[in-house]
């Protein structure tokens, strides 16, 4: 080793310095006795000389030693020992080489697996810095060996529902986006939309109701999964990673296989639903092309019953503007005849805002609760004045058939060259008062036989002829529909029937205009 050869050299130099020093000391001892007499030289000077020489010798020694070190240093090579998980892998010229290897491997992984998070396992690397004379570290061998020791795996994020693994996606952002999309399927209002709705709701109160074309609004209050949905970061193989659409479909469809059915002779939507023991709604939902239940032989139906892995529960506040009908206030007036009424004030309908809290699961309404009501526009009640004054025997002005099940056998007007003053009716034999009134005649009249005349005290009179029996007497007050006699064939008559006349202020009327 170069260190030992140098030591011999140092010893030789030291030996020559020591000899010089000793020789000097004997010369000084001689001159000291000589100078004692003339005292030319101060003793201090004399004493100083050997010290000066010693310092010089040490300096020389230091210089020799220093230059030896310089030599070693000039030929020493720094290198790094690389340990992986505590085991020596080899030596490299610099740690940078290892760092470069790692970053090269990492970019290779990234390039070969563009959409996957790859992790390079380098183990625990430790570096020991060494230096040796003319060392030649086998860098490339070490790096090659190290590369062989490295391993790689993918990192994925697994979606777990109630402890059941659904699928692995490439990263947390993808997992989050899928969950957001599932929620969005049943809660279509995004956060941005929700804010817009709240803004509308604020503006709503200050604007007129009429300006609001769509009175139904829905504000999403919460959306969450009923199941425990978690995500776990996992070390996986790149092939384990599924794309986002696959995992989304697994969540909303479950792992149910598609069921197809071809419509056969005699099938109907309801029959197929019954045959497969599924709801008709499933058939409509899965086959939106069906209109008015129309399916024909050969049509292919999708009868897949989805069993989603998750249940999205949404809570929405649904606001509706509904109209309120006005109430009617009745004012009684004893100066007005009973049955008469007069509209005093037209009612006006109002508007109110009602808020329902709807809980839906996967879009199906589970419960609805009225949580708020606010009147936006009050109603104006209608006022109707109703008369209470009752005049006994006064007609209503509306006539009822005097015979139930009446059949007309002869009309009003000219007949065989003579005027027929009324109508002839057959039907039930009971004769009924056509309106309220007072019996003004009950007896026999020429031609009409047994006859009743009722004065309705409103300008009208009615006549009932050919009766077999009269059941009322003159002056009697009758009500509309009261039985007043029995149909007959008395007077100038050819067969049992009722002859019925209507007079208005003494003028003959065609009764059919009033019946
Ligand atoms: Zn007649």
Boltz pocket constraint, residues with backbone or C-beta under 6 A from the ligand:
constraints:
  - pocket:
      binder: B
      contacts: [[A, 420], [A, 422], [A, 423], [A, 424], [A, 498], [A, 499], [A, 500]]
      max_distance: 6.0
